[in-house]
Amino acid sequence: MITRKLGKTGLEVTQLGYGSMGLRGPRTWGVRVVGEEDAEKVLHAVLNAGINFIDTSPDYGLSEARIGRYLAGRRKEFYLATKCGCVYTQHDDHLKIDHVWTKDVVRRNLDTSLQRLNTDYVDILQFHGGDAETLQREGLIDLLQDLRTQGLIRFLGVSSALPHLPGLIDLGVFDTFQMPYSCLAPELHEIMTSAAEQGAGVIVRGGIAHGGPDAEIQRPALNDVWTHAKLDEILPQGMPRAEFILRYTLSHPHCHTAIVGTCNLAHLNENVAAATKGPLPADLCQEAASRVKSCLRKS
Ligand SMILES: NC(=O)c1ccc[n+]([C@@H]2O[C@H](COP(=O)([O-])OP(=O)(O)OC[C@H]3O[C@@H](n4cnc5c(N)ncnc54)[C@H](OP(=O)(O)O)[C@@H]3O)[C@@H](O)[C@H]2O)c1
């Protein structure tokens, strides 16, 4: 597996990481429910493939508990990133999720996460959203620094998007930034660069754009970008669209790890194979970028 240094954390992470939101289980959201046996198989397959970076969150249903249950014995084989600022209430048929920026919530999240994950520490604790002003005003950045001093977390991160990312980067306190990026949603291309130039690690989510137009669960807005940019015209013969999208993401010089979600072992193997091939040729990336740019400009 190709690895990259995750910015100033110095962690040597596989450029293909694993996003575990799909392991959230029943009564959460979405149409797919992954059972215990499959969750166990997928998590072991992730590590067996050599992936060493896993992202989760307290508000991903059973995800943290499953990582703790099945991978606690392999804790040294992977870096673990979870989140905080999450308030979640289980209703009969769904999980209601809010993000609340208080010290109580952050402390409670980390206590619960450590128990569920069956571990003494998490490598990265990320604010699950939030903006620079609120996180500072509520003393939450200081709190994360205290938690680091106590050895409960190793690094401070934030998972965010526009419009908050530039302000969060300007604070200069975060070790990592998680953000969405792919050839079908390229808006944060430059922001990835600014985060990395400041020395931070860049964790990409949505890096396979949910599998693109071939995926079982269709994402019309993203798929429309693929269609309108006529990316099929430049898709190398025999290359699945998901491979193209993933390798484009991995071609960004500052994509340190892309936490691709999958609960399908065949897709996991395909993603590992794609990531092992590495970036797409530069001219192909440029052509895709310019087609998508002009298509997004028109829309
Ligand atoms: N605000 C936040 O902090 C935030 C928000 C969203 C996500 N995240 C994190 O980012 C991770 C990834 O995000 P995401 O799930 O939204 O985006 P994603 O990784 O781009 O998409 C995941 C979807 O892609 C499909 N897929 C994966 N590989 C495929 C392949 N080779 N062929 C076809 N389909 C494929 C998966 O379906 P199969 O299971 O069928 O393979 C799954 O439905 C999450 O798990 C979570 O850890 C964070």
Ligand as a Chemical Component Dictionary entry (heavy atoms), coordinates in Angstrom:
data_LIG
# 
_chem_comp.id                   LIG 
_chem_comp.type                 NON-POLYMER 
_chem_comp.pdbx_formal_charge   0 
_chem_comp.three_letter_code    LIG 
# 
loop_
_chem_comp_atom.comp_id 
_chem_comp_atom.atom_id 
_chem_comp_atom.alt_atom_id 
_chem_comp_atom.type_symbol 
_chem_comp_atom.charge 
_chem_comp_atom.model_Cartn_x 
_chem_comp_atom.model_Cartn_y 
_chem_comp_atom.model_Cartn_z 
_chem_comp_atom.pdbx_ordinal 
LIG N1  N1  N 0  -18.936 15.349 8.270  1  
LIG C1  C1  C 0  -18.148 14.307 8.392  2  
LIG O1  O1  O 0  -17.265 14.270 9.232  3  
LIG C2  C2  C 0  -18.332 13.133 7.463  4  
LIG C3  C3  C 0  -19.404 13.111 6.559  5  
LIG C4  C4  C 0  -19.512 12.006 5.705  6  
LIG C5  C5  C 0  -18.566 10.995 5.774  7  
LIG N2  N2  N 1  -17.544 11.028 6.681  8  
LIG C6  C6  C 0  -16.526 9.958  6.771  9  
LIG O2  O2  O 0  -16.055 9.699  5.457  10 
LIG C7  C7  C 0  -16.261 8.321  5.117  11 
LIG C8  C8  C 0  -16.556 8.202  3.629  12 
LIG O3  O3  O 0  -17.624 9.043  3.305  13 
LIG P1  P1  P 0  -18.863 8.620  2.411  14 
LIG O4  O4  O 0  -19.306 7.255  2.778  15 
LIG O5  O5  O -1 -19.835 9.741  2.484  16 
LIG O6  O6  O 0  -18.234 8.668  0.952  17 
LIG P2  P2  P 0  -17.503 7.598  -0.009 18 
LIG O7  O7  O 0  -16.433 6.872  0.713  19 
LIG O8  O8  O 0  -17.148 8.370  -1.236 20 
LIG O9  O9  O 0  -18.677 6.626  -0.433 21 
LIG C9  C9  C 0  -19.008 5.437  0.201  22 
LIG C10 C10 C 0  -19.924 4.674  -0.732 23 
LIG O10 O10 O 0  -19.176 4.294  -1.892 24 
LIG C11 C11 C 0  -19.481 2.977  -2.248 25 
LIG N3  N3  N 0  -18.264 2.364  -2.808 26 
LIG C12 C12 C 0  -17.044 2.257  -2.232 27 
LIG N4  N4  N 0  -16.176 1.638  -3.060 28 
LIG C13 C13 C 0  -16.867 1.341  -4.184 29 
LIG C14 C14 C 0  -16.523 0.687  -5.408 30 
LIG N5  N5  N 0  -15.301 0.225  -5.647 31 
LIG N6  N6  N 0  -17.505 0.555  -6.351 32 
LIG C15 C15 C 0  -18.757 1.026  -6.145 33 
LIG N7  N7  N 0  -19.144 1.645  -4.990 34 
LIG C16 C16 C 0  -18.204 1.797  -4.025 35 
LIG C17 C17 C 0  -19.883 2.292  -0.952 36 
LIG O11 O11 O 0  -20.831 1.295  -1.200 37 
LIG P3  P3  P 0  -20.494 -0.278 -0.924 38 
LIG O12 O12 O 0  -20.599 -0.467 0.565  39 
LIG O13 O13 O 0  -21.532 -0.965 -1.713 40 
LIG O14 O14 O 0  -19.103 -0.502 -1.448 41 
LIG C18 C18 C 0  -20.498 3.422  -0.115 42 
LIG O15 O15 O 0  -21.890 3.461  -0.295 43 
LIG C19 C19 C 0  -17.397 7.883  6.040  44 
LIG O16 O16 O 0  -17.405 6.473  6.239  45 
LIG C20 C20 C 0  -17.056 8.625  7.292  46 
LIG O17 O17 O 0  -16.027 7.941  7.991  47 
LIG C21 C21 C 0  -17.401 12.108 7.513  48 
# 
loop_
_chem_comp_bond.comp_id 
_chem_comp_bond.atom_id_1 
_chem_comp_bond.atom_id_2 
_chem_comp_bond.value_order 
_chem_comp_bond.pdbx_ordinal 
LIG N1  C1  SING 1  
LIG C1  O1  DOUB 2  
LIG C1  C2  SING 3  
LIG C2  C3  SING 4  
LIG C2  C21 DOUB 5  
LIG C3  C4  DOUB 6  
LIG C4  C5  SING 7  
LIG C5  N2  DOUB 8  
LIG N2  C6  SING 9  
LIG N2  C21 SING 10 
LIG C6  O2  SING 11 
LIG C6  C20 SING 12 
LIG O2  C7  SING 13 
LIG C7  C8  SING 14 
LIG C7  C19 SING 15 
LIG C8  O3  SING 16 
LIG O3  P1  SING 17 
LIG P1  O4  DOUB 18 
LIG P1  O5  SING 19 
LIG P1  O6  SING 20 
LIG O6  P2  SING 21 
LIG P2  O7  DOUB 22 
LIG P2  O8  SING 23 
LIG P2  O9  SING 24 
LIG O9  C9  SING 25 
LIG C9  C10 SING 26 
LIG C10 O10 SING 27 
LIG C10 C18 SING 28 
LIG O10 C11 SING 29 
LIG C11 N3  SING 30 
LIG C11 C17 SING 31 
LIG N3  C12 SING 32 
LIG N3  C16 SING 33 
LIG C12 N4  DOUB 34 
LIG N4  C13 SING 35 
LIG C13 C14 SING 36 
LIG C13 C16 DOUB 37 
LIG C14 N5  SING 38 
LIG C14 N6  DOUB 39 
LIG N6  C15 SING 40 
LIG C15 N7  DOUB 41 
LIG N7  C16 SING 42 
LIG C17 O11 SING 43 
LIG C17 C18 SING 44 
LIG O11 P3  SING 45 
LIG P3  O12 DOUB 46 
LIG P3  O13 SING 47 
LIG P3  O14 SING 48 
LIG C18 O15 SING 49 
LIG C19 O16 SING 50 
LIG C19 C20 SING 51 
LIG C20 O17 SING 52 
# 
